[in-house]
Amino acid sequence: MTNQELFKEIRELKKEIQELKGMKKTVPEIKTYSFSRIDDDDLDDLVDIKQIYTETIFEEWFNFKYEISDEIVDFLQKLLDKNAKFIFNYYEEDLKMNFLAPLINKIDFFMIEDKVRNFYDAPLTYKTDKFIFSGATDFMISSGIKKAKKPYFFIQEFKKSIKPTNPEPQLLAEMISAVELNKTITIRGAFIMGKDWYFVILEKLGKDRYQYFISEAFNSTKIDELKGIYRNLKFVKNEILEMVRKEK
């Protein structure tokens, strides 16, 4: 190889290196969105998602035939007698430990034989070529005993009001992550603001396209509505057990 040919090859290599450097610079950074901080604007920018305003989709869920025993009614009434007057003013941990934890523990999502249980602050991450959803989930029912594997239901909880953070987009981001990771098309969840519980269904329509439904509020300080919350969570437990046993 002559010196002239060598210099030409060096120049071409330098040109290729510069082009590769330029390409690297133009690759956009994938931004991570934390579940605890994501808001409605973030969600609208990242995916095509819309709320559908109908209550009929909740009929099967809310009409679940489950007879609440006198023992459970007594438990729920005592829970209200202790906490109802304070729920609006509770700090998040007060609400969690004094009211929500006893209620959820009474449902008993700890289903060891089926390798399913409830998790608090369990990590969850969903990555795409455009964004990453990541963070610790408030409450999640998932397969797995030592660590969460396949999420089935979420509660975005312990929020006193719609400010300073809105639990709705946080819950939806978790539900989108679960639908994509599980390769399913629908999932249930709930979010809590003080005394009020809202149940949610999310459906996948296509790539990065979703629709969701939010129920009317269940006032957890009213015994009849608290019984409704209890019944709705029992439905979730039964549905998860059916799904898990079918998967086996």
C-alpha atoms as an extended CHARMM CRD file, in Angstrom:
* protein
*
       248  EXT
         1         1  MET       CA              0.0000000000        0.0000000000        0.0000000000  PROA      1               0.0000000000
         2         2  THR       CA              1.3700000000        3.3920000000       -0.9700000000  PROA      2               0.0000000000
         3         3  ASN       CA              1.5170000000        6.3220000000        1.4370000000  PROA      3               0.0000000000
         4         4  GLN       CA             -1.1900000000        8.0430000000       -0.5920000000  PROA      4               0.0000000000
         5         5  GLU       CA             -3.5160000000        5.0300000000       -0.2830000000  PROA      5               0.0000000000
         6         6  LEU       CA             -2.7410000000        4.7670000000        3.4270000000  PROA      6               0.0000000000
         7         7  PHE       CA             -3.5770000000        8.4480000000        4.0300000000  PROA      7               0.0000000000
         8         8  LYS       CA             -6.8120000000        8.0390000000        2.0470000000  PROA      8               0.0000000000
         9         9  GLU       CA             -7.8450000000        5.0420000000        4.1710000000  PROA      9               0.0000000000
        10        10  ILE       CA             -7.0490000000        6.9500000000        7.3690000000  PROA      10              0.0000000000
        11        11  ARG       CA             -9.1660000000        9.8790000000        6.1800000000  PROA      11              0.0000000000
        12        12  GLU       CA            -12.1030000000        7.5340000000        5.4240000000  PROA      12              0.0000000000
        13        13  LEU       CA            -11.7870000000        5.8950000000        8.8280000000  PROA      13              0.0000000000
        14        14  LYS       CA            -11.7600000000        9.3050000000       10.5300000000  PROA      14              0.0000000000
        15        15  LYS       CA            -14.8510000000       10.2670000000        8.5470000000  PROA      15              0.0000000000
        16        16  GLU       CA            -16.6570000000        7.0710000000        9.6260000000  PROA      16              0.0000000000
        17        17  ILE       CA            -15.7020000000        7.6930000000       13.2640000000  PROA      17              0.0000000000
        18        18  GLN       CA            -17.0530000000       11.2470000000       13.1080000000  PROA      18              0.0000000000
        19        19  GLU       CA            -20.2950000000       10.0090000000       11.5720000000  PROA      19              0.0000000000
        20        20  LEU       CA            -20.6590000000        7.3850000000       14.2940000000  PROA      20              0.0000000000
        21        21  LYS       CA            -20.0250000000       10.0270000000       16.9580000000  PROA      21              0.0000000000
        22        22  GLY       CA            -22.6510000000       12.2230000000       15.3650000000  PROA      22              0.0000000000
        23        23  MET       CA            -25.1470000000        9.3840000000       15.3120000000  PROA      23              0.0000000000
        24        24  LYS       CA            -24.4950000000        8.6650000000       18.9660000000  PROA      24              0.0000000000
        25        25  LYS       CA            -25.1520000000       12.2680000000       19.8820000000  PROA      25              0.0000000000
        26        26  THR       CA            -28.5220000000       12.2370000000       18.1330000000  PROA      26              0.0000000000
        27        27  VAL       CA            -29.8370000000        9.1660000000       19.9750000000  PROA      27              0.0000000000
        28        28  PRO       CA            -32.4130000000       10.5750000000       22.4150000000  PROA      28              0.0000000000
        29        29  GLU       CA            -32.0610000000        9.7070000000       26.0720000000  PROA      29              0.0000000000
        30        30  ILE       CA            -34.8440000000        7.4800000000       27.3880000000  PROA      30              0.0000000000
        31        31  LYS       CA            -36.4400000000        9.2650000000       30.3330000000  PROA      31              0.0000000000
        32        32  THR       CA            -37.5140000000        7.4180000000       33.4650000000  PROA      32              0.0000000000
        33        33  TYR       CA            -40.8240000000        8.3190000000       35.1020000000  PROA      33              0.0000000000
        34        34  SER       CA            -41.3480000000        7.3770000000       38.7310000000  PROA      34              0.0000000000
        35        35  PHE       CA            -44.7690000000        6.0310000000       39.6890000000  PROA      35              0.0000000000
        36        36  SER       CA            -44.8380000000        8.3390000000       42.6910000000  PROA      36              0.0000000000
        37        37  ARG       CA            -44.2990000000       11.4720000000       40.5680000000  PROA      37              0.0000000000
        38        38  ILE       CA            -45.9650000000       10.8780000000       37.2100000000  PROA      38              0.0000000000
        39        39  ASP       CA            -48.9040000000       13.1610000000       36.4290000000  PROA      39              0.0000000000
        40        40  ASP       CA            -51.6970000000       13.3900000000       33.8510000000  PROA      40              0.0000000000
        41        41  ASP       CA            -49.6410000000       15.4940000000       31.4270000000  PROA      41              0.0000000000
        42        42  ASP       CA            -46.7620000000       12.9880000000       31.4920000000  PROA      42              0.0000000000
        43        43  LEU       CA            -49.1250000000       10.1020000000       30.7870000000  PROA      43              0.0000000000
        44        44  ASP       CA            -50.8480000000       11.9460000000       27.9120000000  PROA      44              0.0000000000
        45        45  ASP       CA            -47.4740000000       12.7220000000       26.3230000000  PROA      45              0.0000000000
        46        46  LEU       CA            -46.2560000000        9.1260000000       26.5220000000  PROA      46              0.0000000000
        47        47  VAL       CA            -49.2700000000        7.0200000000       25.5320000000  PROA      47              0.0000000000
        48        48  ASP       CA            -52.6810000000        7.3290000000       23.9190000000  PROA      48              0.0000000000
        49        49  ILE       CA            -55.0180000000        6.8930000000       26.8670000000  PROA      49              0.0000000000
        50        50  LYS       CA            -58.6040000000        7.9800000000       27.4160000000  PROA      50              0.0000000000
        51        51  GLN       CA            -61.2260000000        7.6140000000       30.1030000000  PROA      51              0.0000000000
        52        52  ILE       CA            -64.5610000000        6.0470000000       29.1650000000  PROA      52              0.0000000000
        53        53  TYR       CA            -67.4910000000        7.2230000000       31.2350000000  PROA      53              0.0000000000
        54        54  THR       CA            -69.7310000000        4.2490000000       31.8740000000  PROA      54              0.0000000000
        55        55  GLU       CA            -70.5990000000        2.2660000000       34.9790000000  PROA      55              0.0000000000
        56        56  THR       CA            -71.8990000000       -0.8370000000       33.1870000000  PROA      56              0.0000000000
        57        57  ILE       CA            -68.4100000000       -2.3650000000       32.9520000000  PROA      57              0.0000000000
        58        58  PHE       CA            -68.3780000000       -2.6900000000       36.7580000000  PROA      58              0.0000000000
        59        59  GLU       CA            -71.6200000000       -4.7010000000       36.9590000000  PROA      59              0.0000000000
        60        60  GLU       CA            -69.9860000000       -8.1370000000       37.2340000000  PROA      60              0.0000000000
        61        61  TRP       CA            -67.4730000000       -6.8230000000       39.7670000000  PROA      61              0.0000000000
        62        62  PHE       CA            -69.8580000000       -4.9090000000       42.0070000000  PROA      62              0.0000000000
        63        63  ASN       CA            -72.6540000000       -7.5110000000       41.8400000000  PROA      63              0.0000000000
        64        64  PHE       CA            -70.4040000000      -10.3040000000       43.0580000000  PROA      64              0.0000000000
        65        65  LYS       CA            -72.4770000000      -12.7930000000       45.0460000000  PROA      65              0.0000000000
        66        66  TYR       CA            -70.6880000000      -12.9550000000       48.3530000000  PROA      66              0.0000000000
        67        67  GLU       CA            -72.5140000000      -13.1990000000       51.6500000000  PROA      67              0.0000000000
        68        68  ILE       CA            -70.8120000000      -11.0640000000       54.2980000000  PROA      68              0.0000000000
        69        69  SER       CA            -71.0920000000      -12.8430000000       57.6290000000  PROA      69              0.0000000000
        70        70  ASP       CA            -72.2250000000      -11.2310000000       60.8820000000  PROA      70              0.0000000000
        71        71  GLU       CA            -68.6610000000      -11.6570000000       62.1690000000  PROA      71              0.0000000000
        72        72  ILE       CA            -67.3030000000       -9.5790000000       59.2580000000  PROA      72              0.0000000000
        73        73  VAL       CA            -70.0010000000       -6.9180000000       59.6660000000  PROA      73              0.0000000000
        74        74  ASP       CA            -69.0800000000       -6.6560000000       63.3330000000  PROA      74              0.0000000000
        75        75  PHE       CA            -65.3950000000       -6.3430000000       62.4130000000  PROA      75              0.0000000000
        76        76  LEU       CA            -66.1270000000       -3.5810000000       59.8760000000  PROA      76              0.0000000000
        77        77  GLN       CA            -68.3400000000       -1.6730000000       62.3090000000  PROA      77              0.0000000000
        78        78  LYS       CA            -65.6810000000       -1.7560000000       65.0290000000  PROA      78              0.0000000000
        79        79  LEU       CA            -63.1130000000       -0.5740000000       62.4820000000  PROA      79              0.0000000000
        80        80  LEU       CA            -65.3550000000        2.3960000000       61.6860000000  PROA      80              0.0000000000
        81        81  ASP       CA            -66.1040000000        3.1430000000       65.3420000000  PROA      81              0.0000000000
        82        82  LYS       CA            -62.3690000000        3.5110000000       65.9260000000  PROA      82              0.0000000000
        83        83  ASN       CA            -61.3520000000        5.3750000000       62.7910000000  PROA      83              0.0000000000
        84        84  ALA       CA            -64.2240000000        7.0490000000       60.9230000000  PROA      84              0.0000000000
        85        85  LYS       CA            -63.9460000000       10.4080000000       62.7060000000  PROA      85              0.0000000000
        86        86  PHE       CA            -60.2160000000       10.6460000000       62.0430000000  PROA      86              0.0000000000
        87        87  ILE       CA            -59.7880000000        9.3420000000       58.4890000000  PROA      87              0.0000000000
        88        88  PHE       CA            -59.9830000000       12.7640000000       56.8520000000  PROA      88              0.0000000000
        89        89  ASN       CA            -57.1740000000       14.0840000000       59.0750000000  PROA      89              0.0000000000
        90        90  TYR       CA            -54.9780000000       10.9900000000       59.2020000000  PROA      90              0.0000000000
        91        91  TYR       CA            -51.4380000000       11.1740000000       57.9010000000  PROA      91              0.0000000000
        92        92  GLU       CA            -50.7400000000        8.5620000000       55.2580000000  PROA      92              0.0000000000
        93        93  GLU       CA            -49.1180000000        6.0940000000       57.6630000000  PROA      93              0.0000000000
        94        94  ASP       CA            -51.9670000000        6.6110000000       60.1520000000  PROA      94              0.0000000000
        95        95  LEU       CA            -54.4850000000        5.7450000000       57.4460000000  PROA      95              0.0000000000
        96        96  LYS       CA            -52.4390000000        2.7550000000       56.3800000000  PROA      96              0.0000000000
        97        97  MET       CA            -51.7740000000        1.1900000000       59.7750000000  PROA      97              0.0000000000
        98        98  ASN       CA            -55.0050000000        2.0440000000       61.5940000000  PROA      98              0.0000000000
        99        99  PHE       CA            -57.6040000000        1.4800000000       58.8980000000  PROA      99              0.0000000000
       100       100  LEU       CA            -56.4020000000        0.0760000000       55.5770000000  PROA      100             0.0000000000
       101       101  ALA       CA            -54.0330000000       -2.6300000000       56.8040000000  PROA      101             0.0000000000
       102       102  PRO       CA            -56.6170000000       -4.2860000000       59.1120000000  PROA      102             0.0000000000
       103       103  LEU       CA            -59.1830000000       -4.2110000000       56.2820000000  PROA      103             0.0000000000
       104       104  ILE       CA            -56.8150000000       -5.7030000000       53.6980000000  PROA      104             0.0000000000
       105       105  ASN       CA            -55.4860000000       -8.2910000000       56.1510000000  PROA      105             0.0000000000
       106       106  LYS       CA            -59.0590000000       -9.4130000000       56.8300000000  PROA      106             0.0000000000
       107       107  ILE       CA            -59.4920000000      -10.1550000000       53.1170000000  PROA      107             0.0000000000
       108       108  ASP       CA            -56.2690000000      -12.2140000000       53.3860000000  PROA      108             0.0000000000
       109       109  PHE       CA            -54.4450000000      -12.0210000000       50.0710000000  PROA      109             0.0000000000
       110       110  PHE       CA            -51.6510000000      -14.1850000000       51.5070000000  PROA      110             0.0000000000
       111       111  MET       CA            -52.3110000000      -17.3050000000       49.4120000000  PROA      111             0.0000000000
       112       112  ILE       CA            -49.1810000000      -19.3580000000       50.0020000000  PROA      112             0.0000000000
       113       113  GLU       CA            -50.3560000000      -22.5890000000       48.3720000000  PROA      113             0.0000000000
       114       114  ASP       CA            -50.9930000000      -20.7240000000       45.1260000000  PROA      114             0.0000000000
       115       115  LYS       CA            -47.7780000000      -18.6830000000       45.4940000000  PROA      115             0.0000000000
       116       116  VAL       CA            -49.6140000000      -15.3530000000       45.5240000000  PROA      116             0.0000000000
       117       117  ARG       CA            -49.5410000000      -12.6150000000       48.1290000000  PROA      117             0.0000000000
       118       118  ASN       CA            -49.8230000000       -8.8840000000       48.6940000000  PROA      118             0.0000000000
       119       119  PHE       CA            -46.6860000000       -6.7260000000       48.5320000000  PROA      119             0.0000000000
       120       120  TYR       CA            -46.0190000000       -3.2470000000       49.8930000000  PROA      120             0.0000000000
       121       121  ASP       CA            -43.4000000000       -0.9990000000       48.2390000000  PROA      121             0.0000000000
       122       122  ALA       CA            -42.4650000000       -3.7360000000       45.7640000000  PROA      122             0.0000000000
       123       123  PRO       CA            -40.3590000000       -2.5590000000       42.7890000000  PROA      123             0.0000000000
       124       124  LEU       CA            -41.8180000000       -2.5750000000       39.2780000000  PROA      124             0.0000000000
       125       125  THR       CA            -40.1950000000       -1.4790000000       36.0020000000  PROA      125             0.0000000000
       126       126  TYR       CA            -41.5320000000       -1.3310000000       32.4520000000  PROA      126             0.0000000000
       127       127  LYS       CA            -39.1470000000       -0.2450000000       29.6710000000  PROA      127             0.0000000000
       128       128  THR       CA            -39.9190000000        0.8600000000       26.1130000000  PROA      128             0.0000000000
       129       129  ASP       CA            -37.7830000000        2.5110000000       23.4350000000  PROA      129             0.0000000000
       130       130  LYS       CA            -39.3750000000        5.8650000000       24.3920000000  PROA      130             0.0000000000
       131       131  PHE       CA            -39.7790000000        5.8530000000       28.1800000000  PROA      131             0.0000000000
       132       132  ILE       CA            -39.3600000000        3.8480000000       31.3740000000  PROA      132             0.0000000000
       133       133  PHE       CA            -41.9360000000        3.5040000000       34.1580000000  PROA      133             0.0000000000
       134       134  SER       CA            -40.3120000000        2.5420000000       37.4350000000  PROA      134             0.0000000000
       135       135  GLY       CA            -40.6990000000        2.7660000000       41.1710000000  PROA      135             0.0000000000
       136       136  ALA       CA            -42.1200000000        1.1500000000       44.2870000000  PROA      136             0.0000000000
       137       137  THR       CA            -45.8110000000        0.2880000000       44.1990000000  PROA      137             0.0000000000
       138       138  ASP       CA            -47.9290000000        1.2070000000       47.2240000000  PROA      138             0.0000000000
       139       139  PHE       CA            -49.8000000000       -2.0960000000       47.2280000000  PROA      139             0.0000000000
       140       140  MET       CA            -49.7010000000       -4.9170000000       44.7360000000  PROA      140             0.0000000000
       141       141  ILE       CA            -51.0930000000       -8.4420000000       44.6210000000  PROA      141             0.0000000000
       142       142  SER       CA            -48.6660000000      -10.5670000000       42.6620000000  PROA      142             0.0000000000
       143       143  SER       CA            -47.4620000000      -14.0820000000       42.0950000000  PROA      143             0.0000000000
       144       144  GLY       CA            -44.3120000000      -14.8600000000       44.0190000000  PROA      144             0.0000000000
       145       145  ILE       CA            -43.5820000000      -15.3580000000       47.6980000000  PROA      145             0.0000000000
       146       146  LYS       CA            -40.1120000000      -13.9350000000       48.3340000000  PROA      146             0.0000000000
       147       147  LYS       CA            -40.4350000000      -11.3030000000       45.5990000000  PROA      147             0.0000000000
       148       148  ALA       CA            -43.1780000000      -10.0880000000       43.2890000000  PROA      148             0.0000000000
       149       149  LYS       CA            -43.2170000000      -11.7050000000       39.8490000000  PROA      149             0.0000000000
       150       150  LYS       CA            -46.5040000000      -11.2090000000       37.9940000000  PROA      150             0.0000000000
       151       151  PRO       CA            -48.7630000000       -8.3570000000       39.1830000000  PROA      151             0.0000000000
       152       152  TYR       CA            -52.5230000000       -8.8950000000       39.1860000000  PROA      152             0.0000000000
       153       153  PHE       CA            -53.9870000000       -5.9330000000       41.0970000000  PROA      153             0.0000000000
       154       154  PHE       CA            -52.8630000000       -2.5730000000       42.4730000000  PROA      154             0.0000000000
       155       155  ILE       CA            -54.0950000000       -0.1470000000       45.0810000000  PROA      155             0.0000000000
       156       156  GLN       CA            -52.5990000000        3.3260000000       44.9210000000  PROA      156             0.0000000000
       157       157  GLU       CA            -53.2970000000        4.2970000000       48.4530000000  PROA      157             0.0000000000
       158       158  PHE       CA            -52.6290000000        6.4340000000       51.4640000000  PROA      158             0.0000000000
       159       159  LYS       CA            -53.4990000000        9.7260000000       49.6960000000  PROA      159             0.0000000000
       160       160  LYS       CA            -55.3290000000       12.3350000000       51.7250000000  PROA      160             0.0000000000
       161       161  SER       CA            -56.6210000000       14.3940000000       48.7850000000  PROA      161             0.0000000000
       162       162  ILE       CA            -56.0460000000       15.1170000000       45.1180000000  PROA      162             0.0000000000
       163       163  LYS       CA            -53.2370000000       17.5190000000       46.0870000000  PROA      163             0.0000000000
       164       164  PRO       CA            -50.2590000000       17.6290000000       46.1220000000  PROA      164             0.0000000000
       165       165  THR       CA            -50.1480000000       14.3500000000       44.1620000000  PROA      165             0.0000000000
       166       166  ASN       CA            -52.9230000000       12.7360000000       42.1870000000  PROA      166             0.0000000000
       167       167  PRO       CA            -53.0100000000        8.9520000000       42.6510000000  PROA      167             0.0000000000
       168       168  GLU       CA            -54.9640000000        8.3330000000       39.4260000000  PROA      168             0.0000000000
       169       169  PRO       CA            -52.1060000000        8.6820000000       36.8570000000  PROA      169             0.0000000000
       170       170  GLN       CA            -49.7720000000        6.8640000000       39.2410000000  PROA      170             0.0000000000
       171       171  LEU       CA            -52.1430000000        3.8950000000       39.3650000000  PROA      171             0.0000000000
       172       172  LEU       CA            -52.6690000000        3.9610000000       35.5920000000  PROA      172             0.0000000000
       173       173  ALA       CA            -48.9060000000        3.8810000000       34.9530000000  PROA      173             0.0000000000
       174       174  GLU       CA            -48.6250000000        0.8140000000       37.1890000000  PROA      174             0.0000000000
       175       175  MET       CA            -51.5560000000       -0.8710000000       35.4360000000  PROA      175             0.0000000000
       176       176  ILE       CA            -50.1040000000       -0.1340000000       31.9730000000  PROA      176             0.0000000000
       177       177  SER       CA            -46.7950000000       -1.6310000000       33.1210000000  PROA      177             0.0000000000
       178       178  ALA       CA            -48.5190000000       -4.7750000000       34.3770000000  PROA      178             0.0000000000
       179       179  VAL       CA            -50.6050000000       -5.2670000000       31.2200000000  PROA      179             0.0000000000
       180       180  GLU       CA            -47.4900000000       -4.9780000000       29.0490000000  PROA      180             0.0000000000
       181       181  LEU       CA            -45.2600000000       -7.1330000000       31.2420000000  PROA      181             0.0000000000
       182       182  ASN       CA            -47.9580000000       -9.8080000000       31.6080000000  PROA      182             0.0000000000
       183       183  LYS       CA            -48.8730000000       -9.6150000000       27.9030000000  PROA      183             0.0000000000
       184       184  THR       CA            -52.5770000000       -9.3260000000       28.7700000000  PROA      184             0.0000000000
       185       185  ILE       CA            -55.2200000000       -6.8170000000       27.7180000000  PROA      185             0.0000000000
       186       186  THR       CA            -56.9890000000       -5.8920000000       30.9540000000  PROA      186             0.0000000000
       187       187  ILE       CA            -56.3070000000       -5.3800000000       34.6520000000  PROA      187             0.0000000000
       188       188  ARG       CA            -58.1310000000       -4.0810000000       37.7210000000  PROA      188             0.0000000000
       189       189  GLY       CA            -57.0040000000       -1.6430000000       40.3780000000  PROA      189             0.0000000000
       190       190  ALA       CA            -58.1340000000        0.9840000000       42.8650000000  PROA      190             0.0000000000
       191       191  PHE       CA            -56.9950000000        4.2860000000       44.2920000000  PROA      191             0.0000000000
       192       192  ILE       CA            -57.8490000000        5.8780000000       47.6080000000  PROA      192             0.0000000000
       193       193  MET       CA            -58.1940000000        9.5250000000       48.5440000000  PROA      193             0.0000000000
       194       194  GLY       CA            -58.8940000000        9.8520000000       52.2440000000  PROA      194             0.0000000000
       195       195  LYS       CA            -62.2160000000        8.1350000000       52.9170000000  PROA      195             0.0000000000
       196       196  ASP       CA            -63.0600000000        7.5640000000       49.2310000000  PROA      196             0.0000000000
       197       197  TRP       CA            -62.2150000000        4.4320000000       47.2110000000  PROA      197             0.0000000000
       198       198  TYR       CA            -62.3480000000        4.4410000000       43.3980000000  PROA      198             0.0000000000
       199       199  PHE       CA            -62.1740000000        1.1660000000       41.4830000000  PROA      199             0.0000000000
       200       200  VAL       CA            -60.5250000000        1.1360000000       38.0610000000  PROA      200             0.0000000000
       201       201  ILE       CA            -60.4260000000       -1.1280000000       35.0000000000  PROA      201             0.0000000000
       202       202  LEU       CA            -57.7890000000       -0.5840000000       32.3060000000  PROA      202             0.0000000000
       203       203  GLU       CA            -57.9150000000       -2.1530000000       28.8350000000  PROA      203             0.0000000000
       204       204  LYS       CA            -55.2230000000       -2.2770000000       26.1600000000  PROA      204             0.0000000000
       205       205  LEU       CA            -56.5030000000       -1.3370000000       22.6710000000  PROA      205             0.0000000000
       206       206  GLY       CA            -53.2530000000       -1.5320000000       20.6850000000  PROA      206             0.0000000000
       207       207  LYS       CA            -49.6190000000       -0.4590000000       20.8080000000  PROA      207             0.0000000000
       208       208  ASP       CA            -49.3920000000        2.3320000000       23.4220000000  PROA      208             0.0000000000
       209       209  ARG       CA            -53.2010000000        2.7280000000       23.2630000000  PROA      209             0.0000000000
       210       210  TYR       CA            -55.4180000000        2.2390000000       26.3030000000  PROA      210             0.0000000000
       211       211  GLN       CA            -58.7910000000        3.0810000000       27.7740000000  PROA      211             0.0000000000
       212       212  TYR       CA            -59.8530000000        3.0560000000       31.3950000000  PROA      212             0.0000000000
       213       213  PHE       CA            -62.9540000000        3.2410000000       33.5410000000  PROA      213             0.0000000000
       214       214  ILE       CA            -63.3010000000        4.7300000000       37.0410000000  PROA      214             0.0000000000
       215       215  SER       CA            -66.1780000000        3.8690000000       39.3510000000  PROA      215             0.0000000000
       216       216  GLU       CA            -68.1040000000        6.2660000000       41.4950000000  PROA      216             0.0000000000
       217       217  ALA       CA            -66.6080000000        6.7760000000       44.9500000000  PROA      217             0.0000000000
       218       218  PHE       CA            -67.2070000000        4.3050000000       47.7570000000  PROA      218             0.0000000000
       219       219  ASN       CA            -67.2470000000        6.2040000000       51.0700000000  PROA      219             0.0000000000
       220       220  SER       CA            -65.3500000000        3.9710000000       53.4720000000  PROA      220             0.0000000000
       221       221  THR       CA            -66.7950000000        5.7570000000       56.5290000000  PROA      221             0.0000000000
       222       222  LYS       CA            -70.3050000000        4.4550000000       55.7240000000  PROA      222             0.0000000000
       223       223  ILE       CA            -70.9180000000        0.8650000000       56.8050000000  PROA      223             0.0000000000
       224       224  ASP       CA            -72.9260000000       -0.1610000000       53.7130000000  PROA      224             0.0000000000
       225       225  GLU       CA            -70.2940000000        1.2580000000       51.3520000000  PROA      225             0.0000000000
       226       226  LEU       CA            -67.4740000000       -0.2580000000       53.3980000000  PROA      226             0.0000000000
       227       227  LYS       CA            -69.2200000000       -3.6100000000       53.0060000000  PROA      227             0.0000000000
       228       228  GLY       CA            -69.2370000000       -2.9170000000       49.2650000000  PROA      228             0.0000000000
       229       229  ILE       CA            -65.4810000000       -2.2750000000       49.3220000000  PROA      229             0.0000000000
       230       230  TYR       CA            -64.9500000000       -5.5060000000       51.2350000000  PROA      230             0.0000000000
       231       231  ARG       CA            -67.0900000000       -7.4400000000       48.7370000000  PROA      231             0.0000000000
       232       232  ASN       CA            -65.2540000000       -5.8810000000       45.7670000000  PROA      232             0.0000000000
       233       233  LEU       CA            -61.8930000000       -6.9240000000       47.1870000000  PROA      233             0.0000000000
       234       234  LYS       CA            -63.2010000000      -10.4520000000       47.7790000000  PROA      234             0.0000000000
       235       235  PHE       CA            -64.1270000000      -10.5610000000       44.0890000000  PROA      235             0.0000000000
       236       236  VAL       CA            -60.5510000000       -9.5730000000       43.2120000000  PROA      236             0.0000000000
       237       237  LYS       CA            -59.1540000000      -12.3410000000       45.4170000000  PROA      237             0.0000000000
       238       238  ASN       CA            -61.4160000000      -14.9700000000       43.8480000000  PROA      238             0.0000000000
       239       239  GLU       CA            -60.6520000000      -13.7920000000       40.3050000000  PROA      239             0.0000000000
       240       240  ILE       CA            -56.8980000000      -13.9090000000       40.9180000000  PROA      240             0.0000000000
       241       241  LEU       CA            -57.1410000000      -17.4170000000       42.3310000000  PROA      241             0.0000000000
       242       242  GLU       CA            -59.0560000000      -18.5370000000       39.2400000000  PROA      242             0.0000000000
       243       243  MET       CA            -56.4420000000      -16.9730000000       36.9260000000  PROA      243             0.0000000000
       244       244  VAL       CA            -53.5170000000      -18.4880000000       38.8150000000  PROA      244             0.0000000000
       245       245  ARG       CA            -55.0350000000      -21.9700000000       38.8590000000  PROA      245             0.0000000000
       246       246  LYS       CA            -55.8320000000      -21.7890000000       35.1300000000  PROA      246             0.0000000000
       247       247  GLU       CA            -52.2340000000      -20.7760000000       34.4320000000  PROA      247             0.0000000000
       248       248  LYS       CA            -51.0480000000      -23.8800000000       36.2670000000  PROA      248             0.0000000000
